[in-house]
Amino acid sequence: MNILLTGASGFVGSHLATRLVREGHFVLGVDNFCTGRAKNISELRTEPNFDFIEADASKPIFNNVRSNLKTKTTKFDWVMHLASPASPPKYFALPLETMLVNGEGTRHLLEFARESKASFFFSSTSEVYGDPSIHPQPESYWGNVNSIGVRSIYDEAKRYAEAMIYAYYRLYGQDVRLIRIFNTYGPKMDPEDGRVVTNLMFQALKNEPMTIYGDGKQTRSFQYVDDLVEGIIRLMKTDYVWPVNLGNPEEFTILEFAEAVKRLIPTESKIVFQSLPEDDPKQRKPDITLAKKLMGWEPQVKLEAGLKRTLEYFKTELA
C-alpha cells in the first residue's frame, strides 16, 4: 500500500513508519521537526520504500505530495495523521501549533484522503477523558475536561479533531480509524519531552533528584511502543470506524513507577516532591475490552522488560 504518514519523525510515528516499511508498504513521511527528531528516521531515509517531505502538517501539503520524487504517485491507500506535540512541556511551548495541527491539519488531511479515496487514520489520546470520574476509562466515556484550562490546548484540540473526523464520516462516508493512546514509552523518546518516563529515568541516570509531582499517588498505565504499533496495524485491518483505546491496563502510582526505575538503575538519586501541575489527571487506566474483542489485541511487554529496552537507548543518548 501507499501510505502518507504525518509526524513520521516523532517517537510513535518513526516506530510505525519502520514497521510499515518492513511489511513492504511505501511510506511518505511528513514532519516539520517542531517536536520530531531527524535521527529517528535516519535509517529509514536509505530505504527505497520510504520518502520524506519536510512540511507543516497543519497546512495543505497536496502540492508537495504530488511532486514526491520517489513514487510520482498521487494515489494513497491511507492518510495517517500522527503529527502533534504530545507532552505537556512541548504543547505548552507550542500552543497554537498544537491546536492548528489537530484542527486545520486534520481538516486538510481529511480532504486529501477524500480526494484520494484513501482511508484516514488518526491518533487521538487518553487526554480526551481529562481528569476522569470513571475508572477505568471505556471509549463510551465522554470525559471530564476543563475546556479553558492549561491543558485544553491539547485536550480540546484532540476532541475537536475527533468531532471533525466523524463529521466527514457522517457527511461523506469517509472511511476512518481512530485510536486513543494511553501513556506510551520506549526507544526514540525525546529526552527533553518532559514525560514521567524520560524525566525519572534520565534523572536516575544522572544521579539527580527524581521529581514527583503531588504526593505520587496519582496513577498511570505504561504501554511499550511495540505493543501500540501492533494495535495500530491490527486496527487498520478491520472495518471498525469508532474510537479504540490502546494502552496497558496495568496501573501504577507514579511513586511505584519511580521505585521501579530505581530498582533498574543503580543511582544515588533521591525522590523529591513538587506541587501538582494544574489539571493533572489523578488516575488514568484504559478499558481495553473493545480492542481485545475486536482484534484480539492486548499488550505483551511487561513494564520491567520494556524499561530495560528503553534504558539501553537512553544510555546511548547520554553517551
N, C-alpha and C positions, 0 to 999 in steps of 0.2 A: 504494500500500500504506500501511497504518498501521504505524508503527514506533516502539517505545519504546526510547529510547537513553539509557543511563546514562553519566555522565562527559561530558555534552554540552558543558560549558563548558571542558573540557580542551583541550590542544593538538591531539591527534588527533581527539577527539570533535567539536570545533567545525568542523573541516575536513570530517569525514564528514557531519555534520548539514547543512552548507551544500550539499554535493554531492547528498545525498538530496532536499532541498527543491527544488533546481534541476531535478531529474529528475521533479518532480511528486508526490513522496510526501509524506504527512503525518508529521511527526516530533514526538513528545512527548519533550522533553529532561528529564532528571533530573540534578541535581547539588546538592551542598551547599557548593560553593566551598571545600572544605578545601585543594585544590590548583588547581582550575579558576579561571578569571577571568571575571567578568561581561562584561568588554569583548570577550571572544572571541565572544560571541553577541549583542552589542548590535544588530547589523544584522538578525540573524535574528528578533529579538523583534517586528519590524514585519511579518513575513511571515505571511499567512493560513494557510499550511501548516506553521507551527511554533508550538508552545506549550511552556511550561516549568513545571516543578514544582521548587521548592527543597526537597530532601529528601535524607536519608541513605540511599544505596542498600544499605547493609548491613542495613537494617531493612525489614519488609514495607511496601510503598508502594501496595498494592492500592486502598485506600480513596481515596487522593489521586488515583490514576489514574482511578478510576471517576467522580470528581467533576470531572474535567477540563472546563473551561467551553467550550472551542472546539469540541470534537468530540462531546461527550456519548457517546463510544463506549467499549465495554468489549472490543471486538474488535481484536486486533492481529495482524498477519501476521508480525512479527518482534519479538523482545525481544533487544536488542543491549547487552551488558554490557561497557562500556569503563571504568567508574569504578574508579580505584585510584591512589594515589600511585605514581609510576613512576620517580623519580630517587632515588639514594641519600640525599641530604640530606632529601628530603621523607619517604621512608618511614622513615628513622632517627628523624625528629621525630614520626612518626605510626605507631609500630609496631603497636599494637593495631588502629587504624583500618584499616591496610593488610591485616592478616590477616582482619579481620571482613568487609570489603567483598568480598574474594575468596573467603572461606569461607561465612559465613552469607548474605552478599549473593547469591552465586551460587546457593545453595540456594533462597532465597526467589524469585529471578527465574526459576529453572527451574520452580518450582511454578506461578508465574504464567503462564509460557509453556505449560506442560502444560494448565492450566485454560483458557487462551485458544485452545488448539490452534494455537499460534504456533511458528515456528521460533526456535531460540535460537542467538545468535552470541556468541562470547567472544574477547576479545583477551588472549591469553597472551603470553609473552615468551621471547626467546632466553635469558633468565636461567635458564630451567628446565634448560639444559645446563650451568650452573655454569661452572667453570674447565675447559673441555673437553679431553679427551685424544684426541678425534677431530677432524680438521680437513680440510675444512670440516665443519659440523655438519648431518647429514641428520635428517629427522624421526624416523627409526628409532633415533637415539642416545638412550640413557636418561639421560645426563648424569653430571656429577661435582660434586655439590652437598654443601656442608657443612651438614647439617641443623640444627646448633646455632650456626653462625657468625653474624657480624653481619648478613650479607645474607639470612639464612634467612627473616626476616620477610616478605620479598618473594618470594624464590625458591620457598620451600616453600608460601607462600600460593597462588601460581600453579599449582604442581604439585598441590596439594590440589584446587584448583578444577577442573583437568583431570580428576582422578580422579572428582570429583562429577559432572561433565558426562557422562562415559562410563558411570557407574553409572545415570544417568537414561536414557541411550541404550539400555543393555542391558536395564534393568528395564521401562521404559515405551515403548521405541521412540521416544523424543523425537528430533525432527529437530534436528540440531546442526551448527554450523560453528565451527571453531576455528583461529585464526592464532597464530603465534609471531612477534612483531615484533622485528626487529633494529634497532640504533640508527637513529633517525629524527630529522630536523631540518626546520626551515622556519619561516615566519612564524607568529606566535601562540605561540611558545615563551615560557615564563615566564623572564624574565632572571635570576631567582633560583633556578632549578631545580637548579643545580649540575652540569649535564651538561657534557661536554667542549666541545660546540659553543658553548653560551652562555658558559661560563667564558672560553674563549680569545678569542672574538670581542669580548665586552664588555671584557675586559682590554686587547685591542689598541686598541679604540676610545677607551678612557680613558687610553691610554699607561701602563698599569700593568704590572707584571711578569706575564708569561704563565706560568701554573703548569702544570707537567707532573709527574705522579706517577710515581715509579720512574725508570727510565732512558729512558722514552719509546719503548721498542721493542715494548711490547705493542700488539696490533693491534685495529682496529675496522673495521666496514663501515658507511658512512654512506648512508642512504636518504632521499631527499627525500619530504616528506609527501604530495605529489600522487600519487607512484608507489604509496605504501602504500594510499591511498584507492582508487585504481584496482584494486588487488589485492583489496581487501575487496569492492568492488562485483562484481567478476568471480566471486569465490568464492560470493557469495550466489546467483548464477545457476546454480551447479552443484548436484548432489545428493551431493557428497563430504562425508563426515561426520568424517574424521580430520584430525589437525593438519597445517597447511600453513605452511611458512616463508615470510615476506615480509620481504625485506631485499635490500640491494645487495651482490653478491659481490665488488665492487671493494674490495680490502683495503688499508688504510693503517696504518702505525705512527702512534702519537699524535704523535711528533715530526714526521713527514711532514705530518700534518694541521695542526700548528701552523705549519709553514713555508708551507703553502698559505694559511692565514689571513693571515700576514704579507705574502705577495705581493698579497693582495687589499686589505688595509687599510694605508695608509701610517701607520706607527706608530713611536714611539720605544721601544716595549716590548722588553724583553729576556726571553728564556726562562730560567726558574728551575726547579730540580728539587726536589721534596719526596719524602718517603718514600711508598711504595706502600701504599694502604689494604689492610686485611685482606680476603682472599678476592677481591681484584680479579682478574678474568679476564685471563690473559696473551694470549689470542687469541680472536677472535670473527669468524666468517665463515659466512654461510648457504650451504648447498647448496640451490639453488632449482630443481633438476631437476624436482621434482614440480609446482611452480607453472607452469613452462614447459609441461610435458606436459599438465597438467590443464586449464589455462585460457589458455595462450598468453601468460602474463604474465612480464615481466621489466622492471626499472627502465629508464626512459628518460632521466632527468635526471642529467647528469654532475655531479660534485662542484663544479666551479668555477661552473657555471651556477646550481646550487642555492644555493651560498653567496652569490652575488651577489643573488639574490632575498631571501634571509634577511637579508643586510646592510641592504638598504633598509628592511626592517621594524624591525630593531634600531636604526637611526638615528632612526626616529620614536619608538621607546621612550625613547631617550636625550633626545630633544627634549622 
